[in-house]
Amino acid sequence: MMKTLYIVQSFTAQKKGKTTELIADTPIQCGSAEEAKNRAERFADKRAGEVPSGILERD
């Protein structure tokens, strides 16, 4: 049986001299696609970027 994991990965911008790097924050597992989408939308104003995704996992 396959189970879907819903993950939100956000990123923080970190200045290094004249450049800016994206640093991955701790991924957050969500209970549904809707929850992942909502969390990603909330991060949009606070983080440099975010990616909600679904991952299939075998039981």
C-alpha distance matrix in Angstrom:
0.0 3.8 6.7 10.3 13.1 16.5 19.4 23.1 25.3 29.0 32.0 35.6 38.6 40.9 44.4 45.6 49.1 49.3 45.6 42.6 39.3 35.8 34.3 30.6 30.2 27.5 24.2 23.1 19.6 19.5 17.5 17.5 18.7 21.9 22.6 22.1 24.5 27.0 27.1 27.6 30.4 32.0 32.0 33.7 37.2 36.8 35.2 36.0 32.6 29.0 25.7 22.8 19.5 15.8 13.6 10.0 8.6 6.0 5.7
3.8 0.0 3.8 6.8 9.8 13.1 15.9 19.6 21.7 25.4 28.5 32.0 35.0 37.4 40.9 42.1 45.6 45.7 42.0 38.9 35.7 32.2 30.9 27.2 26.9 24.4 20.9 20.0 16.6 16.5 15.0 14.7 15.5 18.9 19.6 18.8 21.1 23.7 23.8 24.1 26.9 28.7 28.6 30.1 33.6 33.3 31.6 32.3 28.9 25.3 21.9 19.1 15.8 12.1 9.9 6.3 5.5 4.6 6.0
6.7 3.8 0.0 3.8 6.6 9.8 12.9 16.6 19.0 22.6 25.8 29.3 32.5 34.9 38.5 39.9 43.5 43.7 40.0 36.8 33.6 30.1 28.5 24.8 24.1 21.5 18.0 16.7 13.1 12.9 11.3 11.2 12.5 15.8 16.1 15.4 18.0 20.4 20.4 21.0 23.8 25.3 25.4 27.1 30.5 30.1 28.6 29.7 26.3 22.6 19.5 16.5 13.5 9.8 8.2 5.7 5.2 6.2 6.8
10.3 6.8 3.8 0.0 3.8 6.4 9.6 13.1 15.7 19.3 22.5 26.1 29.2 31.8 35.3 36.9 40.4 40.4 36.8 33.5 30.5 26.9 25.6 21.9 21.3 19.0 15.3 14.0 10.7 10.3 9.3 8.6 9.2 12.8 13.2 12.0 14.5 17.1 17.0 17.4 20.2 21.9 21.9 23.4 26.9 26.7 25.1 26.1 22.7 19.0 15.8 12.7 9.7 6.1 5.4 4.4 6.0 8.7 10.1
13.1 9.8 6.6 3.8 0.0 3.8 6.3 10.1 12.6 16.1 19.4 22.8 26.1 28.6 32.2 33.8 37.4 37.6 34.0 30.6 27.6 23.9 22.3 18.6 17.7 15.3 11.7 10.4 7.1 7.4 7.7 8.0 8.8 12.2 11.6 9.9 13.0 15.4 14.5 15.0 18.2 19.4 19.1 21.0 24.3 23.7 22.1 23.3 20.1 16.4 13.6 10.6 8.2 5.5 5.0 6.2 7.0 10.3 11.4
16.5 13.1 9.8 6.4 3.8 0.0 3.8 6.9 10.1 13.3 16.8 20.2 23.5 26.2 29.8 31.7 35.2 35.3 31.7 28.3 25.5 21.7 20.4 16.8 15.8 13.9 10.1 8.4 5.7 5.2 6.6 6.1 6.0 9.2 8.4 6.2 9.3 11.7 10.9 11.3 14.4 15.7 15.5 17.4 20.7 20.3 18.9 20.2 17.0 13.2 10.6 7.3 5.8 4.5 6.4 8.9 10.5 14.0 15.2
19.4 15.9 12.9 9.6 6.3 3.8 0.0 3.8 6.4 9.8 13.2 16.6 19.9 22.5 26.1 28.0 31.6 31.7 28.2 24.7 21.9 18.1 16.7 13.0 12.0 10.3 6.5 5.5 4.5 5.9 8.9 9.1 8.7 11.1 9.6 6.5 9.5 11.6 9.8 9.6 13.2 14.2 13.2 15.2 18.4 17.6 15.8 17.0 14.0 10.4 8.2 5.8 5.4 6.3 7.7 11.0 12.3 15.9 17.3
23.1 19.6 16.6 13.1 10.1 6.9 3.8 0.0 3.8 6.4 10.1 13.4 16.6 19.5 23.1 25.3 28.7 28.7 25.3 21.7 19.2 15.4 14.2 10.8 9.7 9.0 5.8 5.2 6.5 7.4 10.9 10.9 9.8 11.2 9.4 5.9 8.1 9.8 7.3 6.4 10.2 11.0 9.5 11.5 14.7 13.8 12.1 13.4 10.5 6.9 5.6 4.3 6.3 8.9 10.9 14.4 16.0 19.7 21.1
25.3 21.7 19.0 15.7 12.6 10.1 6.4 3.8 0.0 3.8 6.8 10.4 13.5 16.2 19.7 21.7 25.2 25.3 21.9 18.3 15.6 11.8 10.5 7.1 6.7 7.0 4.7 6.6 9.0 10.9 14.5 14.7 13.4 14.9 13.1 9.6 11.1 12.7 9.9 8.1 11.8 12.3 9.7 11.4 14.4 13.0 10.4 11.1 8.4 5.5 5.2 6.4 8.2 11.1 12.4 16.1 17.5 21.2 22.9
29.0 25.4 22.6 19.3 16.1 13.3 9.8 6.4 3.8 0.0 3.8 7.0 10.2 13.1 16.7 19.1 22.4 22.5 19.3 15.6 13.2 9.5 8.6 6.2 5.5 7.5 7.0 8.6 11.7 13.2 16.9 17.1 15.7 16.4 14.5 11.3 12.1 12.8 9.8 7.7 10.6 10.6 7.3 8.8 11.3 9.5 6.7 7.6 5.7 4.0 6.3 8.5 11.2 14.5 16.1 19.9 21.3 25.0 26.6
32.0 28.5 25.8 22.5 19.4 16.8 13.2 10.1 6.8 3.8 0.0 3.8 6.7 9.5 13.0 15.3 18.7 18.8 15.5 11.9 9.5 5.9 5.4 4.5 5.4 8.8 9.5 11.8 15.1 16.9 20.7 20.8 19.4 20.1 18.2 15.0 15.5 16.2 13.2 10.9 13.2 13.0 9.3 10.0 11.7 9.6 6.0 5.5 5.1 6.1 8.8 11.8 14.2 17.6 18.9 22.7 24.0 27.7 29.4
35.6 32.0 29.3 26.1 22.8 20.2 16.6 13.4 10.4 7.0 3.8 0.0 3.8 6.4 10.0 12.7 15.9 16.4 13.6 9.8 8.2 5.6 5.2 6.5 6.7 10.5 12.2 14.3 17.9 19.7 23.5 23.9 22.6 22.9 20.8 18.0 18.3 18.4 15.3 13.3 15.0 14.1 10.3 11.0 11.4 8.6 5.4 5.1 7.2 9.2 12.4 15.3 17.9 21.3 22.6 26.3 27.5 31.2 32.8
38.6 35.0 32.5 29.2 26.1 23.5 19.9 16.6 13.5 10.2 6.7 3.8 0.0 3.8 6.7 9.7 12.6 12.7 10.0 6.2 5.7 4.7 6.3 9.0 10.2 14.0 15.8 18.0 21.6 23.3 27.0 27.2 25.6 25.8 24.0 21.1 21.0 21.2 18.4 16.1 17.3 16.6 13.0 12.7 12.6 10.4 7.5 5.5 8.5 11.5 14.7 18.0 20.6 24.1 25.4 29.1 30.5 34.1 35.9
40.9 37.4 34.9 31.8 28.6 26.2 22.5 19.5 16.2 13.1 9.5 6.4 3.8 0.0 3.8 6.4 9.7 10.7 8.5 5.5 5.2 6.3 6.9 10.4 11.6 15.3 17.6 20.2 23.8 25.9 29.7 30.2 28.8 29.2 27.2 24.3 24.5 24.6 21.6 19.5 20.9 19.9 16.3 16.3 15.9 13.3 10.8 9.3 12.2 15.0 18.0 21.2 23.6 27.0 27.9 31.6 32.6 36.1 37.8
44.4 40.9 38.5 35.3 32.2 29.8 26.1 23.1 19.7 16.7 13.0 10.0 6.7 3.8 0.0 3.8 6.2 7.2 6.0 4.4 6.3 8.9 10.3 14.0 15.4 19.0 21.4 24.0 27.6 29.6 33.4 33.7 32.2 32.5 30.6 27.8 27.7 27.8 24.9 22.8 23.8 22.9 19.3 18.9 18.1 15.9 13.7 11.8 14.9 18.1 21.1 24.5 26.9 30.3 31.3 34.9 36.1 39.6 41.4
45.6 42.1 39.9 36.9 33.8 31.7 28.0 25.3 21.7 19.1 15.3 12.7 9.7 6.4 3.8 0.0 3.8 6.1 5.3 5.7 7.0 10.4 11.5 15.3 17.2 20.6 23.1 26.0 29.5 31.9 35.7 36.1 34.6 35.2 33.4 30.3 30.5 30.8 27.9 25.6 26.9 26.2 22.6 22.2 21.8 19.5 17.0 14.9 17.6 20.6 23.2 26.7 28.7 32.0 32.6 36.2 37.1 40.4 42.4
49.1 45.6 43.5 40.4 37.4 35.2 31.6 28.7 25.2 22.4 18.7 15.9 12.6 9.7 6.2 3.8 0.0 3.8 5.6 7.8 10.1 13.7 15.2 19.0 20.9 24.3 26.8 29.7 33.2 35.4 39.2 39.5 37.9 38.4 36.6 33.6 33.5 33.8 31.0 28.7 29.7 29.0 25.4 24.8 24.0 22.0 19.8 17.5 20.4 23.7 26.3 29.9 32.0 35.4 36.1 39.6 40.7 44.0 46.0
49.3 45.7 43.7 40.4 37.6 35.3 31.7 28.7 25.3 22.5 18.8 16.4 12.7 10.7 7.2 6.1 3.8 0.0 3.8 7.0 10.1 13.7 16.0 19.7 21.9 25.5 27.5 30.3 33.7 35.7 39.4 39.4 37.5 37.9 36.4 33.4 32.9 33.3 30.9 28.2 28.9 28.6 25.2 24.0 23.2 21.8 19.6 16.9 19.6 23.1 25.7 29.4 31.5 35.1 36.0 39.5 40.9 44.4 46.6
45.6 42.0 40.0 36.8 34.0 31.7 28.2 25.3 21.9 19.3 15.5 13.6 10.0 8.5 6.0 5.3 5.6 3.8 0.0 3.8 6.6 10.2 12.8 16.4 18.8 22.5 24.2 27.1 30.4 32.4 36.1 36.0 34.1 34.6 33.3 30.1 29.7 30.4 27.9 25.1 26.1 26.0 22.5 21.3 21.1 19.7 17.0 14.0 16.4 19.8 22.2 25.9 27.9 31.4 32.2 35.8 37.2 40.7 43.0
42.6 38.9 36.8 33.5 30.6 28.3 24.7 21.7 18.3 15.6 11.9 9.8 6.2 5.5 4.4 5.7 7.8 7.0 3.8 0.0 3.8 6.8 9.6 13.1 15.3 19.0 20.8 23.5 26.9 28.8 32.5 32.4 30.5 31.1 29.6 26.5 26.1 26.7 24.2 21.5 22.5 22.4 18.8 17.8 17.7 16.1 13.3 10.4 12.9 16.2 18.8 22.5 24.6 28.2 29.2 32.8 34.2 37.8 39.9
39.3 35.7 33.6 30.5 27.6 25.5 21.9 19.2 15.6 13.2 9.5 8.2 5.7 5.2 6.3 7.0 10.1 10.1 6.6 3.8 0.0 3.8 6.3 9.8 12.5 16.0 17.7 20.7 24.0 26.2 29.9 30.0 28.3 29.1 27.6 24.3 24.4 25.2 22.5 19.9 21.5 21.5 17.7 17.2 17.8 15.9 12.6 9.8 11.6 14.3 16.6 20.2 22.0 25.4 26.0 29.6 30.9 34.3 36.5
35.8 32.2 30.1 26.9 23.9 21.7 18.1 15.4 11.8 9.5 5.9 5.6 4.7 6.3 8.9 10.4 13.7 13.7 10.2 6.8 3.8 0.0 3.8 6.5 9.3 12.9 14.2 17.1 20.3 22.4 26.1 26.2 24.5 25.4 23.9 20.5 20.7 21.7 18.9 16.3 18.2 18.3 14.5 14.3 15.4 13.5 9.9 7.3 8.4 10.7 12.9 16.4 18.3 21.7 22.5 26.2 27.5 31.0 33.1
34.3 30.9 28.5 25.6 22.3 20.4 16.7 14.2 10.5 8.6 5.4 5.2 6.3 6.9 10.3 11.5 15.2 16.0 12.8 9.6 6.3 3.8 0.0 3.8 6.4 9.8 11.7 14.9 18.2 20.7 24.5 25.1 23.9 24.9 22.9 19.7 20.6 21.4 18.2 16.2 18.6 18.2 14.4 15.1 16.3 13.7 10.3 9.1 9.8 11.1 13.2 16.2 17.9 21.0 21.5 25.1 25.9 29.3 31.1
30.6 27.2 24.8 21.9 18.6 16.8 13.0 10.8 7.1 6.2 4.5 6.5 9.0 10.4 14.0 15.3 19.0 19.7 16.4 13.1 9.8 6.5 3.8 0.0 3.8 6.7 8.0 11.4 14.5 17.2 20.9 21.6 20.6 21.9 19.8 16.6 17.9 18.9 15.7 13.8 16.8 16.6 13.0 14.3 16.1 13.6 10.2 9.8 9.3 9.2 10.6 13.2 14.6 17.5 17.9 21.5 22.2 25.7 27.4
30.2 26.9 24.1 21.3 17.7 15.8 12.0 9.7 6.7 5.5 5.4 6.7 10.2 11.6 15.4 17.2 20.9 21.9 18.8 15.3 12.5 9.3 6.4 3.8 0.0 3.8 6.2 8.9 12.5 15.1 18.9 20.0 19.5 20.4 17.9 15.1 16.7 17.1 13.6 12.6 15.5 14.6 11.3 13.5 15.0 12.1 9.4 10.5 10.1 9.5 11.2 13.0 14.8 17.5 18.1 21.6 22.1 25.6 26.8
27.5 24.4 21.5 19.0 15.3 13.9 10.3 9.0 7.0 7.5 8.8 10.5 14.0 15.3 19.0 20.6 24.3 25.5 22.5 19.0 16.0 12.9 9.8 6.7 3.8 0.0 3.8 6.4 9.7 12.8 16.4 18.1 18.2 19.5 16.7 14.1 16.6 17.0 13.4 13.2 16.5 15.5 12.8 15.6 17.3 14.5 12.4 13.9 13.0 11.4 12.2 13.0 14.2 16.2 16.4 19.6 19.6 22.9 23.8
24.2 20.9 18.0 15.3 11.7 10.1 6.5 5.8 4.7 7.0 9.5 12.2 15.8 17.6 21.4 23.1 26.8 27.5 24.2 20.8 17.7 14.2 11.7 8.0 6.2 3.8 0.0 3.8 6.6 9.7 13.3 14.7 14.7 16.3 13.8 11.0 13.7 14.7 11.4 11.2 14.8 14.5 12.2 14.8 17.3 15.2 13.1 14.4 12.5 10.0 9.7 9.8 10.6 12.4 12.8 16.0 16.4 19.8 20.9
23.1 20.0 16.7 14.0 10.4 8.4 5.5 5.2 6.6 8.6 11.8 14.3 18.0 20.2 24.0 26.0 29.7 30.3 27.1 23.5 20.7 17.1 14.9 11.4 8.9 6.4 3.8 0.0 3.8 6.4 10.1 11.8 12.4 13.6 10.7 8.5 11.7 12.2 9.0 10.0 13.5 12.9 11.5 14.6 17.0 15.2 13.9 16.0 14.0 10.9 10.6 9.4 10.5 11.8 12.8 15.8 16.1 19.5 20.1
19.6 16.6 13.1 10.7 7.1 5.7 4.5 6.5 9.0 11.7 15.1 17.9 21.6 23.8 27.6 29.5 33.2 33.7 30.4 26.9 24.0 20.3 18.2 14.5 12.5 9.7 6.6 3.8 0.0 3.8 6.9 9.0 10.3 12.1 9.5 7.9 11.6 12.5 10.2 11.5 14.9 14.9 14.2 17.0 19.7 18.4 17.2 19.2 16.7 13.3 12.0 9.7 9.8 9.8 10.5 13.0 13.2 16.4 16.8
19.5 16.5 12.9 10.3 7.4 5.2 5.9 7.4 10.9 13.2 16.9 19.7 23.3 25.9 29.6 31.9 35.4 35.7 32.4 28.8 26.2 22.4 20.7 17.2 15.1 12.8 9.7 6.4 3.8 0.0 3.8 5.7 7.5 8.8 6.0 5.6 9.3 9.9 8.6 10.6 13.4 13.6 13.9 16.6 19.3 18.5 17.9 20.1 17.5 13.9 12.5 9.5 9.9 9.6 11.3 13.5 14.2 17.3 17.5
17.5 15.0 11.3 9.3 7.7 6.6 8.9 10.9 14.5 16.9 20.7 23.5 27.0 29.7 33.4 35.7 39.2 39.4 36.1 32.5 29.9 26.1 24.5 20.9 18.9 16.4 13.3 10.1 6.9 3.8 0.0 3.8 7.2 8.4 6.5 7.6 10.9 11.5 11.2 13.4 15.7 16.1 17.0 19.5 22.2 21.8 21.5 23.7 20.9 17.3 15.6 12.2 11.9 10.6 12.2 13.4 14.0 16.5 16.2
17.5 14.7 11.2 8.6 8.0 6.1 9.1 10.9 14.7 17.1 20.8 23.9 27.2 30.2 33.7 36.1 39.5 39.4 36.0 32.4 30.0 26.2 25.1 21.6 20.0 18.1 14.7 11.8 9.0 5.7 3.8 0.0 3.8 5.3 5.2 6.3 8.7 10.0 10.8 12.4 14.4 15.5 16.8 18.6 21.6 21.8 21.4 23.3 20.2 16.5 14.5 10.7 10.4 9.0 11.4 12.7 14.2 16.9 17.3
18.7 15.5 12.5 9.2 8.8 6.0 8.7 9.8 13.4 15.7 19.4 22.6 25.6 28.8 32.2 34.6 37.9 37.5 34.1 30.5 28.3 24.5 23.9 20.6 19.5 18.2 14.7 12.4 10.3 7.5 7.2 3.8 0.0 3.8 5.5 5.1 6.2 8.6 10.0 10.6 12.3 14.3 15.4 16.6 19.9 20.5 19.9 21.3 18.0 14.4 12.0 8.2 8.0 7.2 10.6 12.4 14.8 17.8 18.9
21.9 18.9 15.8 12.8 12.2 9.2 11.1 11.2 14.9 16.4 20.1 22.9 25.8 29.2 32.5 35.2 38.4 37.9 34.6 31.1 29.1 25.4 24.9 21.9 20.4 19.5 16.3 13.6 12.1 8.8 8.4 5.3 3.8 0.0 3.8 5.4 5.1 6.1 8.6 9.9 10.6 12.4 14.3 15.4 18.3 19.3 19.4 21.2 18.3 14.9 13.3 9.8 10.8 10.9 14.3 16.2 18.5 21.4 22.2
22.6 19.6 16.1 13.2 11.6 8.4 9.6 9.4 13.1 14.5 18.2 20.8 24.0 27.2 30.6 33.4 36.6 36.4 33.3 29.6 27.6 23.9 22.9 19.8 17.9 16.7 13.8 10.7 9.5 6.0 6.5 5.2 5.5 3.8 0.0 3.8 5.4 5.1 6.1 8.5 9.8 10.6 12.4 14.3 16.9 17.3 17.5 19.8 17.2 13.8 12.8 9.5 11.0 11.4 14.5 16.7 18.4 21.5 21.9
22.1 18.8 15.4 12.0 9.9 6.2 6.5 5.9 9.6 11.3 15.0 18.0 21.1 24.3 27.8 30.3 33.6 33.4 30.1 26.5 24.3 20.5 19.7 16.6 15.1 14.1 11.0 8.5 7.9 5.6 7.6 6.3 5.1 5.4 3.8 0.0 3.8 5.5 5.2 6.1 8.6 10.0 10.6 12.4 15.5 15.7 15.2 17.0 14.1 10.5 9.1 5.8 7.6 8.8 11.9 14.8 16.7 20.1 21.2
24.5 21.1 18.0 14.5 13.0 9.3 9.5 8.1 11.1 12.1 15.5 18.3 21.0 24.5 27.7 30.5 33.5 32.9 29.7 26.1 24.4 20.7 20.6 17.9 16.7 16.6 13.7 11.7 11.6 9.3 10.9 8.7 6.2 5.1 5.4 3.8 0.0 3.8 5.5 5.1 6.2 8.7 10.0 10.7 13.9 15.0 14.7 16.3 13.2 10.0 8.9 6.2 8.7 10.5 14.1 16.9 19.4 22.8 24.2
27.0 23.7 20.4 17.1 15.4 11.7 11.6 9.8 12.7 12.8 16.2 18.4 21.2 24.6 27.8 30.8 33.8 33.3 30.4 26.7 25.2 21.7 21.4 18.9 17.1 17.0 14.7 12.2 12.5 9.9 11.5 10.0 8.6 6.1 5.1 5.5 3.8 0.0 3.8 5.5 5.1 6.3 8.8 10.0 12.4 13.5 14.2 16.5 14.1 11.4 11.4 9.2 12.1 13.8 17.2 20.0 22.1 25.5 26.4
27.1 23.8 20.4 17.0 14.5 10.9 9.8 7.3 9.9 9.8 13.2 15.3 18.4 21.6 24.9 27.9 31.0 30.9 27.9 24.2 22.5 18.9 18.2 15.7 13.6 13.4 11.4 9.0 10.2 8.6 11.2 10.8 10.0 8.6 6.1 5.2 5.5 3.8 0.0 3.8 5.4 5.1 6.3 8.7 11.1 11.2 11.5 14.2 12.1 9.3 9.9 8.3 11.5 13.6 16.5 19.6 21.4 24.8 25.7
27.6 24.1 21.0 17.4 15.0 11.3 9.6 6.4 8.1 7.7 10.9 13.3 16.1 19.5 22.8 25.6 28.7 28.2 25.1 21.5 19.9 16.3 16.2 13.8 12.6 13.2 11.2 10.0 11.5 10.6 13.4 12.4 10.6 9.9 8.5 6.1 5.1 5.5 3.8 0.0 3.8 5.4 5.1 6.3 9.6 10.1 9.6 11.4 8.8 6.0 6.7 6.1 9.8 12.7 15.8 19.2 21.4 25.0 26.4
30.4 26.9 23.8 20.2 18.2 14.4 13.2 10.2 11.8 10.6 13.2 15.0 17.3 20.9 23.8 26.9 29.7 28.9 26.1 22.5 21.5 18.2 18.6 16.8 15.5 16.5 14.8 13.5 14.9 13.4 15.7 14.4 12.3 10.6 9.8 8.6 6.2 5.1 5.4 3.8 0.0 3.8 5.4 5.1 7.9 9.7 10.3 12.2 10.2 8.4 9.7 9.3 12.9 15.7 19.0 22.3 24.6 28.2 29.6
32.0 28.7 25.3 21.9 19.4 15.7 14.2 11.0 12.3 10.6 13.0 14.1 16.6 19.9 22.9 26.2 29.0 28.6 26.0 22.4 21.5 18.3 18.2 16.6 14.6 15.5 14.5 12.9 14.9 13.6 16.1 15.5 14.3 12.4 10.6 10.0 8.7 6.3 5.1 5.4 3.8 0.0 3.8 5.5 6.7 7.6 9.2 12.1 11.1 9.7 11.8 11.5 15.2 17.9 21.0 24.2 26.1 29.7 30.7
32.0 28.6 25.4 21.9 19.1 15.5 13.2 9.5 9.7 7.3 9.3 10.3 13.0 16.3 19.3 22.6 25.4 25.2 22.5 18.8 17.7 14.5 14.4 13.0 11.3 12.8 12.2 11.5 14.2 13.9 17.0 16.8 15.4 14.3 12.4 10.6 10.0 8.8 6.3 5.1 5.4 3.8 0.0 3.8 5.5 5.1 5.6 8.6 7.8 6.9 9.8 10.6 14.3 17.4 20.1 23.6 25.4 29.1 30.3
33.7 30.1 27.1 23.4 21.0 17.4 15.2 11.5 11.4 8.8 10.0 11.0 12.7 16.3 18.9 22.2 24.8 24.0 21.3 17.8 17.2 14.3 15.1 14.3 13.5 15.6 14.8 14.6 17.0 16.6 19.5 18.6 16.6 15.4 14.3 12.4 10.7 10.0 8.7 6.3 5.1 5.5 3.8 0.0 3.8 5.7 5.8 7.5 6.6 6.8 9.8 11.2 15.0 18.4 21.3 24.9 27.1 30.8 32.4
37.2 33.6 30.5 26.9 24.3 20.7 18.4 14.7 14.4 11.3 11.7 11.4 12.6 15.9 18.1 21.8 24.0 23.2 21.1 17.7 17.8 15.4 16.3 16.1 15.0 17.3 17.3 17.0 19.7 19.3 22.2 21.6 19.9 18.3 16.9 15.5 13.9 12.4 11.1 9.6 7.9 6.7 5.5 3.8 0.0 3.8 6.1 8.2 9.0 10.1 13.4 14.9 18.7 22.0 24.9 28.5 30.5 34.3 35.6
36.8 33.3 30.1 26.7 23.7 20.3 17.6 13.8 13.0 9.5 9.6 8.6 10.4 13.3 15.9 19.5 22.0 21.8 19.7 16.1 15.9 13.5 13.7 13.6 12.1 14.5 15.2 15.2 18.4 18.5 21.8 21.8 20.5 19.3 17.3 15.7 15.0 13.5 11.2 10.1 9.7 7.6 5.1 5.7 3.8 0.0 3.8 7.1 8.6 9.8 13.4 15.1 18.8 22.1 24.5 28.2 29.8 33.5 34.7
35.2 31.6 28.6 25.1 22.1 18.9 15.8 12.1 10.4 6.7 6.0 5.4 7.5 10.8 13.7 17.0 19.8 19.6 17.0 13.3 12.6 9.9 10.3 10.2 9.4 12.4 13.1 13.9 17.2 17.9 21.5 21.4 19.9 19.4 17.5 15.2 14.7 14.2 11.5 9.6 10.3 9.2 5.6 5.8 6.1 3.8 0.0 3.8 5.4 7.2 10.9 13.3 16.7 20.2 22.4 26.1 27.7 31.5 33.0
36.0 32.3 29.7 26.1 23.3 20.2 17.0 13.4 11.1 7.6 5.5 5.1 5.5 9.3 11.8 14.9 17.5 16.9 14.0 10.4 9.8 7.3 9.1 9.8 10.5 13.9 14.4 16.0 19.2 20.1 23.7 23.3 21.3 21.2 19.8 17.0 16.3 16.5 14.2 11.4 12.2 12.1 8.6 7.5 8.2 7.1 3.8 0.0 3.8 7.3 10.8 13.9 17.0 20.7 22.7 26.5 28.3 32.1 33.9
32.6 28.9 26.3 22.7 20.1 17.0 14.0 10.5 8.4 5.7 5.1 7.2 8.5 12.2 14.9 17.6 20.4 19.6 16.4 12.9 11.6 8.4 9.8 9.3 10.1 13.0 12.5 14.0 16.7 17.5 20.9 20.2 18.0 18.3 17.2 14.1 13.2 14.1 12.1 8.8 10.2 11.1 7.8 6.6 9.0 8.6 5.4 3.8 0.0 3.8 7.1 10.4 13.4 17.1 19.2 23.0 25.1 28.8 30.9
29.0 25.3 22.6 19.0 16.4 13.2 10.4 6.9 5.5 4.0 6.1 9.2 11.5 15.0 18.1 20.6 23.7 23.1 19.8 16.2 14.3 10.7 11.1 9.2 9.5 11.4 10.0 10.9 13.3 13.9 17.3 16.5 14.4 14.9 13.8 10.5 10.0 11.4 9.3 6.0 8.4 9.7 6.9 6.8 10.1 9.8 7.2 7.3 3.8 0.0 3.8 6.7 9.8 13.5 15.8 19.6 21.6 25.4 27.3
25.7 21.9 19.5 15.8 13.6 10.6 8.2 5.6 5.2 6.3 8.8 12.4 14.7 18.0 21.1 23.2 26.3 25.7 22.2 18.8 16.6 12.9 13.2 10.6 11.2 12.2 9.7 10.6 12.0 12.5 15.6 14.5 12.0 13.3 12.8 9.1 8.9 11.4 9.9 6.7 9.7 11.8 9.8 9.8 13.4 13.4 10.9 10.8 7.1 3.8 0.0 3.8 6.3 10.1 12.4 16.1 18.5 22.2 24.4
22.8 19.1 16.5 12.7 10.6 7.3 5.8 4.3 6.4 8.5 11.8 15.3 18.0 21.2 24.5 26.7 29.9 29.4 25.9 22.5 20.2 16.4 16.2 13.2 13.0 13.0 9.8 9.4 9.7 9.5 12.2 10.7 8.2 9.8 9.5 5.8 6.2 9.2 8.3 6.1 9.3 11.5 10.6 11.2 14.9 15.1 13.3 13.9 10.4 6.7 3.8 0.0 3.8 7.2 10.2 13.7 16.2 19.9 21.8
19.5 15.8 13.5 9.7 8.2 5.8 5.4 6.3 8.2 11.2 14.2 17.9 20.6 23.6 26.9 28.7 32.0 31.5 27.9 24.6 22.0 18.3 17.9 14.6 14.8 14.2 10.6 10.5 9.8 9.9 11.9 10.4 8.0 10.8 11.0 7.6 8.7 12.1 11.5 9.8 12.9 15.2 14.3 15.0 18.7 18.8 16.7 17.0 13.4 9.8 6.3 3.8 0.0 3.8 6.6 10.1 12.8 16.5 18.8
15.8 12.1 9.8 6.1 5.5 4.5 6.3 8.9 11.1 14.5 17.6 21.3 24.1 27.0 30.3 32.0 35.4 35.1 31.4 28.2 25.4 21.7 21.0 17.5 17.5 16.2 12.4 11.8 9.8 9.6 10.6 9.0 7.2 10.9 11.4 8.8 10.5 13.8 13.6 12.7 15.7 17.9 17.4 18.4 22.0 22.1 20.2 20.7 17.1 13.5 10.1 7.2 3.8 0.0 3.8 6.7 9.7 13.2 15.4
13.6 9.9 8.2 5.4 5.0 6.4 7.7 10.9 12.4 16.1 18.9 22.6 25.4 27.9 31.3 32.6 36.1 36.0 32.2 29.2 26.0 22.5 21.5 17.9 18.1 16.4 12.8 12.8 10.5 11.3 12.2 11.4 10.6 14.3 14.5 11.9 14.1 17.2 16.5 15.8 19.0 21.0 20.1 21.3 24.9 24.5 22.4 22.7 19.2 15.8 12.4 10.2 6.6 3.8 0.0 3.8 6.4 10.0 12.6
10.0 6.3 5.7 4.4 6.2 8.9 11.0 14.4 16.1 19.9 22.7 26.3 29.1 31.6 34.9 36.2 39.6 39.5 35.8 32.8 29.6 26.2 25.1 21.5 21.6 19.6 16.0 15.8 13.0 13.5 13.4 12.7 12.4 16.2 16.7 14.8 16.9 20.0 19.6 19.2 22.3 24.2 23.6 24.9 28.5 28.2 26.1 26.5 23.0 19.6 16.1 13.7 10.1 6.7 3.8 0.0 3.8 6.8 9.8
8.6 5.5 5.2 6.0 7.0 10.5 12.3 16.0 17.5 21.3 24.0 27.5 30.5 32.6 36.1 37.1 40.7 40.9 37.2 34.2 30.9 27.5 25.9 22.2 22.1 19.6 16.4 16.1 13.2 14.2 14.0 14.2 14.8 18.5 18.4 16.7 19.4 22.1 21.4 21.4 24.6 26.1 25.4 27.1 30.5 29.8 27.7 28.3 25.1 21.6 18.5 16.2 12.8 9.7 6.4 3.8 0.0 3.8 6.5
6.0 4.6 6.2 8.7 10.3 14.0 15.9 19.7 21.2 25.0 27.7 31.2 34.1 36.1 39.6 40.4 44.0 44.4 40.7 37.8 34.3 31.0 29.3 25.7 25.6 22.9 19.8 19.5 16.4 17.3 16.5 16.9 17.8 21.4 21.5 20.1 22.8 25.5 24.8 25.0 28.2 29.7 29.1 30.8 34.3 33.5 31.5 32.1 28.8 25.4 22.2 19.9 16.5 13.2 10.0 6.8 3.8 0.0 3.8
5.7 6.0 6.8 10.1 11.4 15.2 17.3 21.1 22.9 26.6 29.4 32.8 35.9 37.8 41.4 42.4 46.0 46.6 43.0 39.9 36.5 33.1 31.1 27.4 26.8 23.8 20.9 20.1 16.8 17.5 16.2 17.3 18.9 22.2 21.9 21.2 24.2 26.4 25.7 26.4 29.6 30.7 30.3 32.4 35.6 34.7 33.0 33.9 30.9 27.3 24.4 21.8 18.8 15.4 12.6 9.8 6.5 3.8 0.0
